[in-house]
Amino acid sequence: MRCEIAGATRPAGGAGAVNEDAFLTGTAPFPWGAVADGAGRAGGSARRALDLFRRLLVATPVDSLADPATWAAFAGPLDSHLIGLEETTFLAAGLVGDRFLGVWCGDSRAYRLGPAGEAALVTAGSRGARLGSGRARGSPFTAPAAPGMCLLLLTDGAWTPFELPARLQAVVAALPATRPADLPDALLTAAARTGHADDMTAVAFHLRDKSAPIPFL
């Protein structure tokens, strides 16, 4: 099973404006991605959280990363790291074997798109406190991973214009044919057309067998 990861972010004010969102992706020890919606210019809370998460992920034994509790535990050091600075939401996921595992704090969301483009909210439940509040508790999640599906990580600027899985599904279905790597930017363009003014970020994981295309794209 092949996994492609792509991400995109835009500031609310357009090119040149300060963007308080950030994202980060990687391929070691497995494909992973994370988004954060914080405050501050480059090097602000969102970027600080993502940089520390990358270091924690790489330093954690791979066997431990198959346990959802390990992902939930990332929230502790991330929260402590940002105390006294601006707060940030946080959402991360990794493809571990035949499933996605992840963690979130705050109101960023993960959605699963099935082989036919059907959408489901993966991060259902309490939003919880943001990192840097001193009260953050990581909420772990898992989602099945199979060829033909896509996992989306979205900050609130990207999901609020759609919110309901059925609405997101309709938006994805209406997008013109595009490469998997272009899906995050296409979603942000669709969100911006609704008139919603907020920084917005999307990361997409695409799964397929060998060179087979993503069915709904």
C-alpha positions as CSV (number, residue, x, y, z in Angstrom):
1,M,0.0,0.0,0.0
2,R,1.4,3.3,-1.1
3,C,0.8,6.6,0.9
4,E,1.1,10.1,-0.5
5,I,1.0,13.1,1.8
6,A,0.4,16.7,0.8
7,G,-0.5,19.9,2.7
8,A,-1.4,23.5,2.1
9,T,-2.0,26.5,4.3
10,R,-3.3,30.1,3.6
11,P,-3.5,33.2,5.8
12,A,-6.9,34.9,6.1
13,G,-5.6,38.1,4.7
14,G,-4.1,36.6,1.6
15,A,-0.5,36.7,0.4
16,G,1.8,38.5,2.7
17,A,-0.6,38.4,5.7
18,V,0.5,36.7,9.0
19,N,-0.6,33.0,9.1
20,E,-1.0,31.6,12.6
21,D,-1.7,28.1,11.2
22,A,1.1,25.7,10.3
23,F,1.6,22.1,9.1
24,L,4.3,19.5,9.0
25,T,4.7,16.2,7.3
26,G,7.3,13.4,7.2
27,T,7.9,9.8,6.1
28,A,10.0,8.4,9.0
29,P,9.4,6.2,10.9
30,F,6.2,6.0,8.7
31,P,4.1,8.5,6.8
32,W,2.8,11.2,9.2
33,G,1.4,14.7,9.2
34,A,0.2,17.3,11.7
35,V,-1.6,20.7,11.7
36,A,-1.8,23.4,14.3
37,D,-3.8,26.6,14.7
38,G,-2.1,28.9,17.1
39,A,-0.8,32.5,17.4
40,G,2.3,34.4,16.5
41,R,4.4,34.9,13.5
42,A,6.9,32.4,12.2
43,G,8.2,30.5,15.1
44,G,4.9,31.0,17.0
45,S,3.0,28.5,19.0
46,A,1.8,26.4,16.1
47,R,5.2,26.0,14.6
48,R,6.8,25.3,18.0
49,A,4.3,22.6,18.7
50,L,4.9,20.9,15.4
51,D,8.7,21.0,15.7
52,L,8.6,19.5,19.1
53,F,6.1,16.8,18.0
54,R,8.5,15.8,15.2
55,R,11.3,15.3,17.6
56,L,9.1,13.4,20.0
57,L,7.8,11.1,17.3
58,V,11.3,10.2,16.0
59,A,12.6,9.6,19.5
60,T,9.7,7.2,20.4
61,P,10.2,3.4,19.8
62,V,8.2,2.4,16.7
63,D,6.5,-0.5,18.6
64,S,5.1,2.0,21.1
65,L,3.6,4.1,18.3
66,A,1.1,1.3,17.5
67,D,-0.6,2.1,20.9
68,P,-3.2,4.9,20.9
69,A,-2.1,5.7,24.5
70,T,1.3,6.7,23.2
71,W,-0.3,9.3,20.9
72,A,-2.4,10.6,23.7
73,A,0.7,11.0,25.8
74,F,2.3,13.4,23.3
75,A,0.0,16.1,24.6
76,G,1.7,16.4,28.0
77,P,5.1,17.6,26.9
78,L,3.6,19.6,24.1
79,D,1.3,21.4,26.5
80,S,4.1,22.1,29.0
81,H,6.4,23.3,26.2
82,L,4.0,26.1,25.4
83,I,2.9,27.3,28.8
84,G,3.5,31.0,29.1
85,L,3.3,31.4,25.3
86,E,0.3,31.6,23.0
87,E,-2.0,28.5,22.9
88,T,-2.6,26.3,19.8
89,T,-4.8,23.6,18.6
90,F,-3.0,20.4,17.5
91,L,-3.9,17.4,15.4
92,A,-1.5,14.7,14.2
93,A,-1.8,11.3,12.5
94,G,0.5,8.6,11.2
95,L,0.0,5.5,9.0
96,V,1.0,2.6,11.3
97,G,0.5,-0.7,9.5
98,D,-3.0,-1.0,8.3
99,R,-4.5,1.9,10.3
100,F,-4.1,5.5,11.1
101,L,-3.4,6.5,14.7
102,G,-3.4,10.1,15.9
103,V,-4.1,12.6,18.6
104,W,-5.9,16.0,18.8
105,C,-6.3,18.9,21.2
106,G,-8.6,21.7,20.5
107,D,-10.9,22.0,17.5
108,S,-8.9,20.9,14.5
109,R,-10.6,17.9,12.8
110,A,-9.8,14.7,11.0
111,Y,-12.1,13.3,8.3
112,R,-11.9,10.0,6.5
113,L,-12.9,9.8,2.8
114,G,-13.7,6.3,1.6
115,P,-13.1,4.8,-1.8
116,A,-16.2,6.4,-3.3
117,G,-15.5,9.8,-1.6
118,E,-17.9,9.1,1.4
119,A,-16.9,11.2,4.3
120,A,-16.9,10.5,8.1
121,L,-15.7,12.6,11.0
122,V,-12.9,10.7,12.8
123,T,-12.3,13.1,15.7
124,A,-15.8,13.1,17.1
125,G,-16.2,14.1,20.8
126,S,-15.0,16.8,23.1
127,R,-12.7,19.4,21.7
128,G,-10.8,19.8,24.9
129,A,-8.3,22.5,25.9
130,R,-5.5,23.8,23.6
131,L,-1.8,23.2,24.0
132,G,-0.2,25.8,26.2
133,S,-3.2,26.1,28.5
134,G,-1.7,23.8,31.1
135,R,-5.0,21.8,30.9
136,A,-4.6,20.0,27.5
137,R,-5.4,16.3,27.4
138,G,-4.7,14.4,24.2
139,S,-7.7,12.6,22.6
140,P,-6.4,9.6,20.6
141,F,-8.1,8.3,17.5
142,T,-7.8,5.4,15.1
143,A,-9.1,5.0,11.6
144,P,-8.9,2.0,9.2
145,A,-6.4,2.4,6.3
146,A,-7.1,0.8,3.0
147,P,-6.3,1.5,-0.7
148,G,-8.7,4.1,-2.2
149,M,-9.2,6.1,1.0
150,C,-8.0,9.5,2.1
151,L,-7.5,11.0,5.6
152,L,-7.8,14.8,5.9
153,L,-6.4,16.9,8.8
154,L,-8.1,20.3,8.8
155,T,-7.8,23.4,11.0
156,D,-11.1,25.2,11.8
157,G,-10.6,27.7,9.0
158,A,-10.7,24.7,6.6
159,W,-13.5,22.7,8.1
160,T,-15.9,25.3,9.4
161,P,-17.2,26.2,5.9
162,F,-18.2,22.6,5.4
163,E,-18.4,21.0,8.9
164,L,-20.9,18.2,8.3
165,P,-19.3,15.2,6.6
166,A,-22.1,15.2,4.0
167,R,-21.2,18.8,3.1
168,L,-17.5,18.0,2.8
169,Q,-18.3,14.9,0.7
170,A,-20.3,17.1,-1.7
171,V,-17.5,19.6,-1.9
172,V,-14.9,16.9,-2.7
173,A,-17.2,15.4,-5.3
174,A,-17.6,18.7,-7.0
175,L,-13.9,19.4,-7.3
176,P,-12.4,19.2,-10.8
177,A,-10.2,16.2,-11.5
178,T,-6.9,16.9,-9.7
179,R,-3.8,15.1,-8.6
180,P,-3.8,13.8,-5.0
181,A,-1.1,16.3,-4.1
182,D,-3.4,19.2,-5.2
183,L,-6.3,18.2,-3.0
184,P,-5.4,20.3,0.1
185,D,-5.0,23.5,-2.0
186,A,-8.3,22.7,-3.9
187,L,-10.1,22.3,-0.6
188,L,-8.8,25.6,0.7
189,T,-9.9,27.4,-2.5
190,A,-13.4,25.9,-2.0
191,A,-13.4,27.1,1.6
192,A,-12.3,30.6,0.7
193,R,-15.1,30.9,-1.8
194,T,-17.7,30.6,1.0
195,G,-16.5,34.0,2.3
196,H,-15.2,32.4,5.6
197,A,-12.3,34.6,6.7
198,D,-9.7,32.6,8.8
199,D,-6.3,31.1,8.4
200,M,-6.8,27.6,7.0
201,T,-4.7,24.5,6.7
202,A,-5.2,21.0,5.2
203,V,-3.1,17.9,5.1
204,A,-4.2,14.9,3.1
205,F,-3.0,11.2,3.2
206,H,-3.8,9.3,0.0
207,L,-3.7,5.5,0.0
208,R,-3.5,3.2,-3.0
209,D,-2.1,0.0,-4.3
210,K,1.0,0.5,-6.4
211,S,0.2,3.0,-9.2
212,A,-3.6,2.7,-9.0
213,P,-5.4,6.1,-8.9
214,I,-7.5,7.3,-6.1
215,P,-11.0,6.4,-7.2
216,F,-12.9,9.6,-6.3
217,L,-10.2,11.9,-7.7
